[in-house]
Amino acid sequence: MKRLITALFALVAAPLAFAQQAQGVSKDEIVIGSMQDLSGPLVGFSKQLKNGMEMRVEEINASGGINGRKLKLVIEDHGYDPKKAVLGAQKLVQKDKIFAMIGTIGTATSLASMPILFEKNIPHLFPLTAAREMYEPLHRLKYSTAATYFDQMRAGVKHLVKLKGSKKVCTLYQDDDFGLEAMRGAEAGLKEINMVLAEKTTYKRGATEFSSQVARMKDAGCDLVVLGTIIRETLGAIGTARKLGWNVEFMGSSASYTDLIHKLGGPAMNGFYSTNTVNNPYLDDASKNVREWGQRYKDKFKEDPAVFSAYGYEVIDLFAQIAQKTGPKLTTDTFINTLENFSAPRDMFGADAMTFSKTKHLGSNRARLSQIVNGKWTPITDYITD
């Protein structure tokens, strides 16, 4: 009878213990996933992200892991296509059994994957997009780190208008949700200082010709142009203006804050302003820690690091800090409980201090303003608070 009772108890207890064990967490390993664009228009960014993420994972594992568990990172290619993102998320959830999704690039691709993750109680953490949908509406499984395009432009345009004494502010923005966020942020910032956009111009995604838009803004007498652009369009708009002999000030968002702007655009890009949330790491950086990190990165990947390399490194490091603080009993609930009471100071790349709570799922809503000076991004403000 004793043996029978013991056997019955074991049968009942086993599924209960299994239910309490989080997916992707074993005695020796934590499996995490990410989706990157390794074959589409953002492959340059995602390659850097992937490098930074893998570098931090290797460092963590070399130092013993997280509470004795090694990290396993599985990356899927979504090609910047929401349909492929759905398939990638299904594979990561069902086959790879990930514990969390971290650092996915792209707004539409992140949104496409969220329902699949949330159905299985898997957190969507620290995506590489500054869209408000990454933390709004409030959901216990979605968290973001950096200021939205709206907040960046709202604060950045006010500061630059005051700094330069601008009288007429215009905008050129991509005709989609991303561009609208940048335009609306600029509009909101100007309203706070009793100004309005003097001219609004748009372009379709993929456009390569900006002569008519630039001529229109020039004719309007604009002395500051706010750009809702990414890389190619930033280069095209500024390059067109310079060819027309129009030396107006330009300001972009973190979407155009990349070393590719000054590398591809050359001297014409000097003077360009952009909001940013993490500093581009240069090998001659003033910080010894950044210089040493940059050299390790270059030794490993045979190329200089860039801001997206730092992003990738940071999101893995942030996850590791939270998981370490959670302790050995790592489940989705214990991890989320830790995250909802977590704060982090500024890091070596200049990222703002972050705090999270049950009702605050965005780490920081502040951005700083930088400018290309002599072919390098140079911070000209600390984090803007007004």
Secondary structure, 3 states (H helix, E strand, C coil): CHHHHHHHHHHHHHHHHHHHCCCCECCCEEEEEEEECCCCCCHHHHHHHHHHHHHHHHHHHHCCCECCEEEEEEEEECCCCHHHHHHHHHHHHHCCCCCEEECCECHHHHHHHHHHHHHCCCCEECCECCCHHHCCCCCCCEEECCCCHHHHHHHHHHHHHHHHCCCCEEEEEECCHHHHHHHHHHHHHHHHCCCCEEEEEEECCCCCCCHHHHHHHHHCCCCEEEEECCCHHHHHHHHHHHHCCCCCEEEECHHHCCHHHHHHHHHHHCCCEEEECCCCCCCCCCCHHHHHHHHHHHHHHCCCCCHHHHHHHHHHHHHHHHHHHHCCCCCHHHHHHHHCCCEECCCCCCCCCEECCCCCCECCCCCEEEEEECCEEEECCCCCCC
